[in-house]
Amino acid sequence: MTLTSARGPAVSARIDDRWASGPAPDAGDLAQLVYLSNLIGQEPRLVQPGGGNTSIKVGDALLVKGSGTDLRTVGPEGFTRLSLAALATLRTIETMHDAEMMKFMARAMLAEGPAPSVETPLHSLLPHRVIAHTHDVPTMSLTNVGDAVAQRLVAELFAGEIVYVPYVRPGFPLARAVSGIVDRLPRGAIGLALAHHGLVVWGEDSRECYARLLRAVNVIEDYLLSKRRSRTAPRAELVPTPSVDVRRRAAELVLPVVRGALGSTNRVILHFDDSDDVLTALANKGLPALARRGMATPEHILRAGALPAWLDLDPTAPPEETAAVVRSQLGRQRKEYEDYHARHATNGEAPLDDWAKVVLAPGLGMITASRDKRSAVTANLCYRAVLETIANAEAIDAFRFLSEADVFEFEHWPLERRKVDEQDAKEKASLLLPRHIAVVIGGGSGIGQAAARRFVEEGAHVVVADLDGGSAEAVATGIKTTYPGRAIGVELDVRDDESLARLVRRTVFEFGGLDSLFYTAGQAPRFAGVTEIRREDLQHQLNVHYIGAVLAMGSAASVMRRQQLGGSIVASVSKAAMAPGRDAAAYGGSKAALLQAMRVAAVELGGDGIRVNAINADQIETPLFLKFVQERAAMRGVSVEDQLEAYRKRNVMGVSLIPAETVADLAALLASERFRYTTGDIITVDGGLPEAFPR
């Protein structure tokens, strides 16, 4: 993404033709359309993720990108097939409510597929074979000015090839407005510049449509470049940008506070962007007033909110002072949003929970918030497009967006809000940990690996931390194949304070905060009696099972406190914390010490809503336990099978190896709201070992 710099010279951002050879000529019309769609979707200056639309008419059928699909990745199955004959009756309909329109389009479908896009009527009423609709930065820059200026510029640049259409709400109203001018379009017209809503271009085939799209966009881009170069406006006054170290320390503090303030009702996942171009754009002291004028297209309202929030902070201020300022400023802006909502709301509808998806903090960077990491990144890309649009529009004339009433109408458009509300309801009904951020220490194998997967399955974003960084990354990569953007792997040595600090820092910068810590790091014991044990044996176990665990709990709790959302800390203490075993003073003592420290932590953190609970797991089928079994068997001079049988006989349920997923299930439950009133407890997963019963 290109942002116009307030300090450097304007540079061309022309979009290159990437068609190359394309699909084989005999691949078929749909294959060509899929290729066109993917090329458009992969260029963030043409569309932001999830936005834009494409279609083709084949015989009596319209194939149009379905609702909920993404041009970047859409395949043949992502296109809805509808009857053109049925859709033709739209030409005679003057008005149609949204619910009626969706039912009408559903009846026009010729085969099962995704729900029709709300832009389907527009594609059906334009009498052209292949159509592409983009939310490209150049067209948004050209049309986010006054109507008279935009109309004149479109006419001058395109001489009738592209026709300007004043703003009409997307959906049926836009389709109806365009239908009314179709017969009056110039003979050589190849597209429409929709005020505040991007570009529509058509062609006889996908290749021609793509070529025309790029030609139109680059004509505008060349014009914008000339305006930026020739502009003689006074040099913008800039906000000083602190050093990298200062701003990163401040951001590590600020991000959890922002997450807590925005997610007090529904948690959010954050994305943080402090790249040089963003910092330069935010340094312009005139930006706050420009940002309050709105977004660049209605599509951005859905993905990046009605307006960005703004933080004026001193990165060198004391932490508690900074946290208070963040909460105060966001609280004030929340009140302003509620006032805006009250000016336009009807029927007692409540203000939206996701009122701020973009937070701008000069000197720190841009923070975006959403239900998951991918959506937070999308909000970032959308607002980057807005920043560039603002700079370009100001070079042309003066940036302006929709009226407040139009913004409110689109923000609350039932067809779009329904998707969000339905997804929220589904999350709450079916997931234990929706929108949570969890750190699993010891996540590279065994119980930790199973827990990392389980947390993600229940809706969480997970940081997989392990001494073996390769294993941690492998687990995270495996998770991401099914849950993109929801896991990262981090190498961690719990014996090293700086390594722990890097883990917490990486978690905060990646996702914005921390809700759950599951500590299951383990160290294989050296069995020795108390008359033979060495200091280094004791210290080695304490470093991993006690000291590392306590410091990890403290670091996690510090982030949780800044969020003010509560939290959960769970650690695996094993049977050794409850029942003595021969030659296990080092191992058992370190686990018992951890259990006591957790009880102390439960007392200290309860007032913050942070729960601390332990799991007493025994006979779990993990590499570490199987190594333990082998060593015990060797000490006793018996086979591994005999040793396992001895373990089976000592528990009241007569179970042998217990799957690691059983502990993972319990860890996820303890981290969830199901156990919101439980702290200072220990729960066993061992088949019933009487000597290790908690009470």
C-alpha positions in Angstrom: 0.0 0.0 0.0 1.3 3.5 -0.9 0.7 6.4 1.4 1.4 9.9 0.3 4.3 11.2 2.4 4.2 14.6 4.1 7.9 14.8 3.9 9.0 13.1 0.7 8.3 13.7 -3.0 5.2 12.3 -4.6 5.9 9.1 -6.6 3.8 7.2 -9.1 1.7 4.3 -7.9 0.6 3.0 -11.2 -0.8 -0.5 -11.2 1.0 -3.0 -13.5 -0.8 -5.4 -15.8 -0.3 -8.8 -14.2 -2.4 -10.9 -16.5 0.6 -12.7 -18.0 -0.6 -15.7 -20.0 -3.8 -16.3 -18.0 -5.8 -19.5 -18.1 -5.7 -21.6 -21.3 -8.0 -20.2 -24.0 -10.2 -23.3 -23.7 -10.5 -23.1 -19.9 -13.9 -21.6 -20.1 -15.5 -18.2 -19.2 -15.8 -19.0 -15.5 -12.1 -19.8 -15.3 -11.2 -16.5 -16.9 -13.5 -14.7 -14.5 -11.9 -16.4 -11.5 -8.5 -15.4 -12.8 -9.6 -11.8 -13.3 -11.2 -11.7 -9.8 -8.0 -13.1 -8.1 -5.8 -10.5 -9.9 -8.0 -7.7 -8.7 -8.3 -9.1 -5.2 -4.6 -9.4 -4.7 -4.0 -5.7 -5.4 -4.9 -3.7 -2.2 -5.0 -0.4 -4.2 -7.9 -1.9 -6.2 -9.9 -3.5 -3.5 -9.5 -4.2 0.2 -10.0 -7.7 1.5 -13.6 -8.8 1.1 -14.6 -5.9 -1.1 -15.3 -5.5 -4.8 -17.3 -7.7 -7.1 -17.1 -9.4 -10.5 -19.6 -11.0 -12.8 -20.1 -12.6 -16.3 -23.2 -13.3 -18.3 -23.2 -16.7 -20.0 -26.3 -17.5 -22.0 -29.3 -16.9 -19.9 -27.3 -16.9 -16.6 -25.5 -14.3 -14.6 -22.5 -15.6 -12.6 -21.7 -13.1 -9.8 -19.3 -13.3 -6.9 -21.4 -14.5 -4.0 -21.8 -12.8 -0.6 -19.1 -13.5 1.9 -16.5 -14.5 -0.7 -13.2 -12.7 -1.2 -11.8 -11.7 -4.7 -8.3 -12.7 -3.5 -9.2 -16.3 -3.1 -12.6 -16.9 -4.7 -12.9 -20.0 -6.9 -15.6 -21.3 -9.3 -17.7 -22.4 -6.3 -17.8 -18.8 -5.0 -20.0 -17.5 -7.8 -23.7 -17.5 -7.6 -25.6 -18.5 -10.8 -28.9 -16.6 -11.4 -31.5 -16.4 -14.2 -31.1 -13.3 -16.3 -34.7 -13.7 -17.4 -35.9 -13.6 -13.8 -33.6 -10.7 -12.9 -34.8 -8.7 -16.0 -38.1 -7.8 -14.1 -36.0 -5.6 -11.8 -36.1 -3.0 -14.6 -39.8 -2.4 -14.1 -39.6 -2.2 -10.3 -39.3 1.3 -8.8 -38.7 0.4 -5.2 -37.8 -2.7 -3.3 -37.0 -3.3 0.3 -33.9 -5.2 1.2 -35.7 -8.2 2.5 -37.8 -8.4 -0.6 -34.7 -8.0 -2.8 -32.9 -10.9 -1.1 -35.9 -13.2 -1.4 -36.3 -12.1 -5.1 -32.7 -13.0 -5.8 -32.9 -16.3 -4.0 -35.8 -17.3 -6.2 -33.7 -16.3 -9.3 -30.9 -18.7 -8.4 -30.4 -21.5 -10.9 -28.2 -23.7 -8.6 -27.1 -24.0 -5.0 -24.3 -21.6 -4.1 -23.4 -18.7 -1.9 -26.1 -16.1 -1.2 -26.3 -13.5 -3.9 -24.4 -10.3 -3.3 -26.3 -7.1 -2.6 -24.7 -5.7 -5.8 -26.3 -8.4 -7.9 -29.0 -6.1 -9.2 -26.4 -3.6 -10.5 -24.6 -6.4 -12.4 -27.8 -7.8 -13.8 -29.1 -4.4 -15.0 -25.9 -3.3 -16.8 -26.1 -4.8 -20.4 -22.5 -5.9 -20.5 -20.9 -9.3 -20.5 -18.1 -9.0 -18.0 -18.2 -6.5 -15.1 -15.7 -5.6 -12.4 -16.5 -3.3 -9.5 -13.5 -2.0 -7.5 -13.0 0.2 -4.5 -9.8 1.5 -5.9 -7.8 4.3 -4.3 -7.5 6.5 -7.4 -11.3 6.5 -8.1 -12.1 7.1 -4.4 -9.6 10.0 -4.4 -11.2 11.5 -7.4 -14.8 11.2 -6.1 -14.3 12.0 -2.4 -14.6 15.7 -3.2 -17.6 17.8 -4.1 -20.0 16.5 -6.7 -19.4 19.3 -9.1 -15.6 19.0 -8.9 -15.7 15.2 -9.3 -18.1 15.3 -12.2 -16.0 17.8 -14.0 -12.8 15.9 -13.5 -14.3 12.6 -14.7 -15.5 14.3 -17.8 -12.1 15.9 -18.5 -10.1 12.8 -17.9 -12.3 10.3 -19.8 -14.3 12.3 -22.4 -17.3 10.1 -21.9 -15.6 6.7 -21.6 -16.2 6.8 -17.8 -19.5 8.4 -16.6 -19.9 9.9 -13.1 -22.8 8.8 -10.9 -23.6 10.8 -7.8 -23.9 8.8 -4.5 -26.8 6.5 -4.0 -26.8 3.9 -1.3 -25.4 0.5 -2.6 -27.9 -2.3 -3.2 -31.2 -1.8 -5.1 -31.2 2.0 -4.9 -27.8 2.1 -6.8 -28.9 -0.5 -9.3 -32.1 1.4 -10.0 -30.2 4.7 -10.4 -27.8 3.1 -12.9 -30.6 1.4 -14.7 -32.1 4.8 -15.3 -29.0 6.1 -17.1 -28.0 3.0 -19.1 -29.8 4.1 -22.2 -28.2 7.5 -22.1 -24.6 6.4 -21.7 -22.2 7.5 -24.5 -21.6 5.0 -27.2 -18.0 4.3 -26.2 -18.5 4.2 -22.5 -16.6 1.5 -20.7 -17.5 2.2 -17.1 -18.9 4.3 -14.2 -17.2 6.3 -11.5 -19.5 5.9 -8.5 -19.3 8.8 -6.0 -17.6 7.5 -2.8 -18.0 4.0 -4.1 -15.4 3.1 -6.6 -15.3 2.1 -10.2 -17.4 -0.1 -12.4 -15.8 -1.3 -15.7 -17.0 -3.7 -18.3 -15.8 -5.6 -21.3 -16.7 -8.4 -23.7 -14.3 -10.8 -21.9 -12.3 -10.9 -18.7 -9.1 -9.9 -20.4 -10.6 -6.8 -22.0 -12.4 -5.9 -18.7 -9.1 -6.1 -16.8 -7.2 -4.0 -19.4 -9.8 -1.3 -19.3 -9.9 -1.3 -15.5 -6.1 -0.8 -15.3 -6.2 1.9 -18.0 -8.9 3.9 -16.2 -7.3 3.6 -12.8 -3.9 4.6 -14.2 -5.3 7.6 -16.0 -6.6 8.8 -12.6 -3.3 7.9 -10.9 -1.3 9.9 -13.4 -3.6 12.9 -12.8 -3.2 12.6 -9.0 0.6 12.4 -9.3 0.7 15.6 -11.3 -1.5 17.3 -8.7 0.6 16.2 -5.8 3.8 17.3 -7.6 2.4 20.7 -8.5 0.7 21.5 -5.3 2.1 24.6 -3.6 0.3 24.4 -0.3 2.3 25.2 2.9 4.4 22.4 4.3 2.4 20.4 6.8 3.1 21.0 10.5 4.3 17.7 11.9 3.9 16.0 15.3 7.4 14.9 16.6 7.9 11.1 16.3 9.7 9.6 19.3 12.5 7.0 18.9 11.8 3.4 18.1 12.6 2.3 21.6 10.4 4.9 23.3 7.4 4.3 21.1 7.6 0.5 21.3 7.7 0.6 25.1 4.7 2.9 25.1 2.8 0.8 22.6 3.4 -2.3 24.7 1.6 -0.6 27.5 -1.1 1.1 25.4 -2.3 -1.8 23.3 -3.8 -3.9 26.2 -5.4 -0.7 27.6 -7.0 0.0 24.2 -8.1 -3.6 23.9 -9.8 -3.5 27.3 -11.5 -0.2 26.5 -12.9 -1.4 23.1 -13.7 -4.9 24.2 -15.5 -4.4 27.5 -18.6 -6.0 26.0 -17.2 -8.1 23.2 -13.5 -8.8 23.2 -11.5 -7.7 20.2 -8.2 -8.8 18.6 -5.9 -6.0 17.6 -3.4 -5.3 14.8 -0.7 -2.8 15.3 1.0 -0.9 12.5 3.9 1.5 13.3 5.5 1.4 9.8 7.2 4.6 8.7 4.6 5.6 6.1 1.8 5.3 8.7 3.8 7.3 11.3 4.5 10.0 8.7 0.8 10.2 7.7 -0.2 10.5 11.4 2.4 13.1 12.1 0.4 15.7 10.1 -1.2 18.0 12.6 -4.1 18.6 10.2 -5.1 15.0 10.0 -7.4 14.9 13.0 -9.8 17.3 11.4 -9.6 15.5 8.0 -10.1 12.1 9.6 -13.3 13.3 11.3 -14.8 13.8 7.8 -15.2 10.0 7.4 -14.0 7.0 5.4 -13.5 6.7 1.6 -16.3 4.3 0.7 -19.3 2.7 2.4 -17.4 -0.6 2.3 -14.9 0.9 4.7 -17.7 1.7 7.2 -18.4 -2.1 7.6 -14.8 -3.0 8.0 -13.1 0.0 9.6 -16.0 1.8 11.4 -17.8 5.1 10.9 -14.9 7.2 12.2 -11.5 6.4 13.7 -10.8 7.1 17.3 -7.9 9.4 18.1 -5.3 9.3 21.0 -3.1 12.2 21.9 -0.5 10.7 24.2 2.9 11.5 25.6 5.0 8.3 25.0 7.4 9.3 27.8 4.7 9.6 30.5 4.5 7.2 33.5 2.6 4.0 32.7 -0.3 4.5 35.0 -0.8 8.1 33.8 -0.8 6.9 30.1 -3.3 4.1 30.9 -5.6 6.6 32.5 -5.3 9.0 29.6 -6.1 6.3 27.1 -9.2 5.2 29.0 -10.4 8.8 29.4 -9.9 9.7 25.8 -11.6 6.6 24.4 -14.4 7.0 27.0 -15.0 10.5 25.8 -15.1 9.4 22.1 -17.4 6.6 23.0 -19.8 9.2 24.4 -19.5 11.2 21.2 -20.4 8.1 19.3 -23.4 7.5 21.5 -24.5 11.1 20.8 -24.2 10.6 17.1 -26.2 7.4 17.4 -28.9 9.2 19.4 -29.2 11.8 16.6 -30.2 9.2 14.0 -31.5 6.1 15.8 -35.1 5.0 15.8 -37.1 2.3 17.5 -34.7 2.3 20.5 -31.9 0.5 18.8 -28.7 0.4 20.9 -25.3 1.8 19.9 -23.0 -0.7 18.3 -20.4 -2.5 20.4 -17.9 -2.3 17.6 -18.1 1.5 17.4 -14.3 2.0 16.9 -12.3 -0.3 14.7 -9.5 2.1 14.0 -7.5 4.0 16.6 -4.9 6.5 15.5 -2.1 7.4 17.8 0.4 9.9 16.5 3.9 8.9 17.5 2.8 5.3 18.1 1.0 4.1 15.1 -2.4 2.8 13.9 -4.3 0.2 16.0 -7.1 -1.7 14.3 -9.6 -3.9 16.2 -12.0 -6.6 15.1 -13.3 -10.1 15.9 -10.2 -11.8 14.7 -6.7 -11.1 13.4 -7.6 -11.3 9.7 -10.4 -8.8 10.2 -8.2 -6.5 12.1 -5.6 -6.6 9.3 -8.5 -5.9 6.8 -9.4 -2.8 8.9 -5.8 -1.7 8.7 -5.7 -2.1 4.9 -9.0 -0.2 4.6 -7.8 2.7 6.6 -4.5 2.8 4.8 -6.6 3.3 1.7 -8.5 6.1 3.5 -5.3 7.9 4.4 -4.1 7.8 0.9 -7.5 8.9 -0.4 -7.5 11.9 2.0 -4.1 13.0 0.9 -5.0 12.7 -2.8 -8.4 14.4 -2.4 -6.8 17.3 -0.6 -4.4 17.7 -3.5 -7.3 17.9 -5.9 -9.7 20.1 -3.9 -11.0 19.2 -0.4 -11.7 15.7 1.0 -15.3 15.0 1.9 -17.3 11.9 2.4 -21.0 11.1 3.0 -23.3 13.1 5.2 -23.7 11.9 8.8 -27.2 10.6 8.1 -25.9 8.5 5.1 -23.1 7.1 7.2 -25.5 6.1 9.9 -27.8 4.4 7.4 -25.1 2.3 5.9 -23.5 1.5 9.3 -26.9 0.1 10.4 -27.9 -1.4 7.0 -29.7 -4.6 8.1 -28.3 -6.7 5.3 -24.8 -6.1 6.5 -25.4 -5.9 10.2 -27.3 -9.1 10.1 -24.1 -11.0 9.1 -22.2 -9.5 12.0 -24.9 -10.1 14.6 -25.4 -13.7 13.4 -21.7 -14.4 13.7 -21.7 -12.9 17.2 -24.6 -15.1 18.2 -23.0 -18.2 16.7 -19.7 -17.5 18.6 -21.4 -17.1 21.9 -23.6 -20.1 21.5 -20.9 -22.6 20.2 -17.5 -21.5 21.4 -15.9 -21.5 24.9 -13.3 -18.8 24.1 -14.4 -16.5 21.4 -12.0 -13.7 20.7 -9.7 -14.7 23.5 -5.9 -14.5 23.4 -4.1 -17.5 25.0 -0.4 -18.2 25.6 0.5 -21.9 25.9 3.9 -22.4 27.4 5.2 -25.8 26.6 3.0 -25.9 23.5 5.5 -27.7 21.2 4.4 -31.2 22.1 2.2 -33.3 24.4 -0.4 -31.6 26.6 0.7 -28.2 25.4 0.3 -29.0 21.7 -3.2 -30.5 22.4 -4.1 -27.5 24.4 -3.0 -25.0 21.7 -5.2 -26.7 19.2 -8.1 -26.9 21.6 -8.0 -23.3 22.5 -8.1 -22.3 18.8 -11.0 -24.7 18.2 -12.9 -22.9 20.9 -12.3 -19.5 19.3 -9.0 -18.2 20.8 -5.9 -16.8 19.1 -2.9 -18.7 20.5 0.8 -18.1 21.0 2.5 -21.4 21.1 5.7 -21.1 23.2 8.3 -23.7 23.7 12.0 -24.2 24.3 12.1 -25.9 21.0 11.3 -23.0 18.7 11.0 -25.3 15.7 8.3 -27.4 17.4 6.4 -24.3 18.5 6.4 -23.0 14.9 5.4 -26.4 13.5 2.4 -26.5 15.9 1.4 -23.0 15.0 1.8 -23.6 11.3 -0.4 -26.7 11.5 -3.1 -24.7 13.3 -3.0 -21.9 10.7 -3.8 -24.3 7.8 -7.3 -24.6 9.3 -7.5 -21.3 11.2 -5.5 -18.7 9.2 -4.0 -15.9 11.3 -5.0 -17.5 14.6 -1.6 -18.8 15.9 2.1 -17.9 16.1 5.0 -19.9 17.4 7.6 -18.4 19.7 10.9 -19.8 21.1 10.9 -19.4 24.8 13.4 -20.3 27.6 11.5 -19.9 30.9 14.8 -19.7 32.7 15.7 -16.5 31.0 13.9 -13.3 32.1 14.5 -11.5 28.8 13.1 -14.5 26.9 9.9 -14.3 29.0 9.7 -10.5 28.3 10.0 -11.1 24.6 7.2 -13.7 24.7 4.8 -11.2 26.4 5.9 -8.4 24.1 5.4 -10.5 21.0 1.9 -11.6 22.2 0.8 -8.0 22.9 2.2 -6.7 19.5 0.7 -9.6 17.6 -2.8 -9.7 19.1 -3.1 -6.8 21.5 -3.2 -8.4 24.9 -3.7 -11.6 26.8 -6.6 -13.4 28.4 -5.4 -16.9 29.2 -2.1 -18.5 30.2 -1.7 -22.2 30.3 1.7 -23.2 31.7 2.6 -26.8 31.0 6.4 -26.5 30.5 8.0 -29.7 31.9 11.5 -30.8 32.7 12.3 -34.5 32.9 13.5 -35.3 36.5 16.7 -36.8 37.7 15.6 -39.4 40.2 17.7 -39.4 43.3 17.1 -39.9 47.0 17.4 -37.0 49.5 20.8 -38.3 50.5 22.1 -38.2 47.0 20.3 -35.2 45.4 22.6 -32.3 44.2 22.0 -28.6 44.4 22.0 -28.4 40.6 19.3 -31.0 40.4 17.0 -29.0 42.7 17.8 -25.8 40.9 17.2 -27.2 37.5 13.6 -28.4 38.4 12.8 -25.2 40.3 13.9 -23.0 37.4 11.4 -24.6 35.0 8.5 -25.8 37.3 8.5 -23.0 39.9 10.6 -19.9 39.2 9.8 -19.8 35.4 6.1 -20.5 36.1 5.7 -17.9 38.8 7.4 -15.2 36.6 5.3 -16.2 33.6 2.2 -15.9 35.7 3.2 -12.5 36.9 4.0 -11.2 33.4 0.7 -12.5 32.1 -1.2 -11.0 35.0 0.3 -7.6 34.5 -1.1 -7.5 30.9 -4.5 -8.8 32.2 -4.6 -6.0 34.8 -4.0 -3.3 32.1 -6.8 -4.7 30.1 -9.3 -4.8 33.0 -11.1 -7.7 31.4 -10.2 -10.4 34.0 -8.4 -13.5 32.8 -7.4 -17.0 33.6 -4.1 -18.7 34.6 -3.9 -22.5 34.5 -0.9 -24.6 35.2 -0.2 -28.3 35.1 1.2 -29.3 38.5 0.9 -33.1 38.2 0.4 -35.8 40.8 3.8 -35.0 42.2 2.5 -31.8 43.8 -0.1 -33.8 45.8 1.5 -37.2 46.6 5.1 -38.0 47.4 7.1 -40.4 45.3 10.4 -42.0 46.0 13.5 -40.3 44.6 11.5 -37.3 43.4 12.4 -34.6 45.9 13.5 -32.2 43.1 10.6 -32.8 40.8 7.8 -33.2 43.4 9.1 -30.3 45.5 9.2 -27.9 42.5 5.6 -28.9 41.5 4.4 -28.5 45.1 6.0 -25.1 45.3 4.2 -24.0 42.1 0.9 -25.2 43.6 1.4 -23.0 46.7 2.5 -20.0 44.5 -0.7 -20.4 42.5 -2.8 -20.3 45.6 -1.1 -17.1 46.7 -1.6 -15.7 43.2 -5.3 -16.6 43.4 -5.6 -14.5 46.5 -3.7 -11.5 45.0 -5.4 -11.5 41.6 -9.0 -12.3 42.5 -9.9 -8.6 42.9 -8.9 -8.1 39.2 -11.1 -10.9 38.0 -8.1 -13.1 37.2 -8.6 -16.7 38.2 -5.8 -19.1 39.0 -6.3 -22.8 38.9 -4.2 -25.9 38.7 -4.6 -29.3 36.9 -3.2 -32.4 38.6 -2.6 -34.6 35.6 -1.1 -38.1 35.8 -0.5 -40.9 33.3 -1.0 -38.6 30.3 0.3 -40.0 27.1 3.1 -37.5 26.3 6.7 -37.9 25.3 7.8 -36.6 28.7 5.6 -39.1 30.6 6.7 -42.0 28.5 10.4 -41.0 29.2 9.5 -40.9 32.9 8.0 -44.4 32.6 11.1 -45.8 30.9 13.3 -44.4 33.7 11.1 -45.8 36.5 11.0 -49.2 34.8 14.8 -49.2 34.5 15.2 -48.3 38.2 12.9 -51.2 39.2 14.3 -53.6 36.7 10.9 -54.3 35.0 9.6 -53.8 31.5 7.8 -50.6 30.3 4.6 -52.6 29.9 4.9 -53.8 33.5 5.5 -50.3 34.8 2.4 -49.0 32.9 0.4 -51.9 34.3 1.4 -50.9 37.8 0.3 -47.4 37.2 -3.0 -48.7 35.8 -3.7 -50.8 38.9 -3.1 -47.9 41.4 -6.0 -45.7 40.2 -9.6 -46.5 41.1 -10.9 -46.3 37.5 -8.3 -48.8 36.2 -7.2 -46.6 33.3 -3.9 -46.7 31.6 -2.5 -43.9 29.4 -4.8 -40.9 29.2 -5.0 -38.9 26.0 -3.4 -35.4 26.2 -6.6 -34.0 24.7 -8.4 -34.7 28.0 -6.2 -32.3 29.8 -6.5 -29.8 26.9 -10.3 -29.9 27.3 -10.1 -29.1 30.9 -7.6 -26.3 30.4 -10.0 -24.7 27.9 -12.9 -25.1 30.3 -11.0 -23.5 33.2 -10.1 -20.6 30.9 -13.7 -20.1 29.9 -16.7 -18.3 31.5 -18.0 -21.7 32.5 -15.6 -21.5 35.4 -15.9 -17.8 36.0 -16.4 -18.2 39.7 -13.6 -20.8 40.3 -10.2 -19.9 41.5 -7.5 -21.3 43.8 -8.7 -24.8 42.9 -7.0 -28.0 41.6 -8.7 -30.5 39.4 -7.4 -34.0 38.8 -7.1 -35.9 35.5 -5.6 -39.2 36.7 -8.3 -41.9 36.7 -8.7 -41.5 40.5 -5.5 -41.8 42.5 -6.6 -41.8 46.2 -3.3 -40.5 47.7 -3.5 -37.5 45.3 -7.1 -36.6 46.0 -7.2 -32.8 46.7 -9.4 -33.2 49.8 
